[in-house]
Amino acid sequence: MKLPNVPRPKLKICLIGDAAHLEEAKKVEGLDTKDLEGLKAFNKSKKEIKKWAKKYHVLLCTDSIVKQLIKVLGPILNKINRFPLALTHTESLAKKVDEVKSSVKFQLKKVLCMGSAIGNVEMSEEQLRQNITMAINFMISLLKKGWQNVKTIHIKSTMGKVQRVYG
């Protein structure tokens, strides 16, 4: 789900790209890059690939290279949950990076508590309110009976007290 404001501006992202995307990536701030030749240098060494991939929260990859990635690196990226998101030449790299930084995953299982980053300290009250409202409404839409399944909703900051929002 994409939030209206970026909750994680310091998210580490790496682009595995062709020449055109690598040139465009130089303009985007805070984006590391790697080409196919750099990945071949790992020589399918699981330890090295794992160590490199764990440095980043998200990997992006040019769509033409995605097919070759399994041959070059093996299945290790799938095993550590770091398989790259495909990036086409028609979409802007800066927009894609912003989209990745502002997206949040909700996985509803049989748990009563759920944690997800939907804001940060630098955001204004209005930006936080927008992100919280959108995240709660999306999460409720995933539930079978909607609001009938919700008893209370609390918002918690990392260092502050818990704030009751609903219930």
Buried (B, 14 or more C-beta within 10 A) or exposed (E): BEBEBBBBEEBEBBBBBBEEBBEBBEEBEEBEBBBBEEBEEBEEBBEBBBEBBEEBBBBBBBBBBBEBBEEBBBEBBEEEEBBBBBBEEEEEBBEBBBBBBBBBEEEEEEEEEEEEEBBBEEBEEEBBEBBBEBBBEBBBEEEEEEEEEBEEBEBEEEEEEEEEEEE
